[in-house]
Amino acid sequence: MEKYKKFIQKLPKSLRLKAIKALYKLAEGDLKGLDIKELSGPYEIHRCRIGKIRIIFQKKPSVNMIMDIGFRGGVYKNC
């Protein structure tokens, strides 16, 4: 099973629903209403904050590529 699916399944229901909703919005390219911040570095990497959960993604013209999802602190180490 993929890492992000396993992570989402372990979340409490309220956080799980918020995370899934944010993932769908990111996949559609609809960033309105999401807490998005650009991370420093040579690539166009951004983070989406949902409480203590962070979704790290790379913003491209045609699609947003999800790179990692996890709790704050540990998720930034893989970028």
Contacts in CASP RR format, 6 or more apart in sequence:
PFRMAT RR
TARGET T0000
AUTHOR 0000-0000-0000
METHOD contacts of the structure
MODEL  1
MEKYKKFIQKLPKSLRLKAIKALYKLAEGDLKGLDIKELSGPYEIHRCRI
GKIRIIFQKKPSVNMIMDIGFRGGVYKNC
3 69 0 8 1.000
4 66 0 8 1.000
4 68 0 8 1.000
4 69 0 8 1.000
7 69 0 8 1.000
7 70 0 8 1.000
8 16 0 8 1.000
8 19 0 8 1.000
8 20 0 8 1.000
8 69 0 8 1.000
9 16 0 8 1.000
11 19 0 8 1.000
11 53 0 8 1.000
15 50 0 8 1.000
15 51 0 8 1.000
15 53 0 8 1.000
18 50 0 8 1.000
18 53 0 8 1.000
19 50 0 8 1.000
19 53 0 8 1.000
19 55 0 8 1.000
19 69 0 8 1.000
22 34 0 8 1.000
22 48 0 8 1.000
22 50 0 8 1.000
22 55 0 8 1.000
23 55 0 8 1.000
23 66 0 8 1.000
23 69 0 8 1.000
25 31 0 8 1.000
25 32 0 8 1.000
25 33 0 8 1.000
25 34 0 8 1.000
26 34 0 8 1.000
26 48 0 8 1.000
26 55 0 8 1.000
26 57 0 8 1.000
26 64 0 8 1.000
26 66 0 8 1.000
27 64 0 8 1.000
27 66 0 8 1.000
29 64 0 8 1.000
34 48 0 8 1.000
35 48 0 8 1.000
35 49 0 8 1.000
35 50 0 8 1.000
36 46 0 8 1.000
36 47 0 8 1.000
36 48 0 8 1.000
37 46 0 8 1.000
37 47 0 8 1.000
37 49 0 8 1.000
38 44 0 8 1.000
38 45 0 8 1.000
38 46 0 8 1.000
39 45 0 8 1.000
39 46 0 8 1.000
39 47 0 8 1.000
39 56 0 8 1.000
39 76 0 8 1.000
39 79 0 8 1.000
43 58 0 8 1.000
44 58 0 8 1.000
44 59 0 8 1.000
44 60 0 8 1.000
45 56 0 8 1.000
45 57 0 8 1.000
45 58 0 8 1.000
45 59 0 8 1.000
45 67 0 8 1.000
45 79 0 8 1.000
46 56 0 8 1.000
46 57 0 8 1.000
46 58 0 8 1.000
46 59 0 8 1.000
47 54 0 8 1.000
47 55 0 8 1.000
47 56 0 8 1.000
47 57 0 8 1.000
47 76 0 8 1.000
48 54 0 8 1.000
48 55 0 8 1.000
48 57 0 8 1.000
49 72 0 8 1.000
52 71 0 8 1.000
52 72 0 8 1.000
53 69 0 8 1.000
53 70 0 8 1.000
53 71 0 8 1.000
53 72 0 8 1.000
54 69 0 8 1.000
54 70 0 8 1.000
54 71 0 8 1.000
54 72 0 8 1.000
54 73 0 8 1.000
54 75 0 8 1.000
54 76 0 8 1.000
55 66 0 8 1.000
55 68 0 8 1.000
55 69 0 8 1.000
55 70 0 8 1.000
56 66 0 8 1.000
56 67 0 8 1.000
56 68 0 8 1.000
56 69 0 8 1.000
56 75 0 8 1.000
56 76 0 8 1.000
56 78 0 8 1.000
56 79 0 8 1.000
57 64 0 8 1.000
57 65 0 8 1.000
57 66 0 8 1.000
57 67 0 8 1.000
58 64 0 8 1.000
58 65 0 8 1.000
58 67 0 8 1.000
67 78 0 8 1.000
67 79 0 8 1.000
68 75 0 8 1.000
68 78 0 8 1.000
68 79 0 8 1.000
69 75 0 8 1.000
END
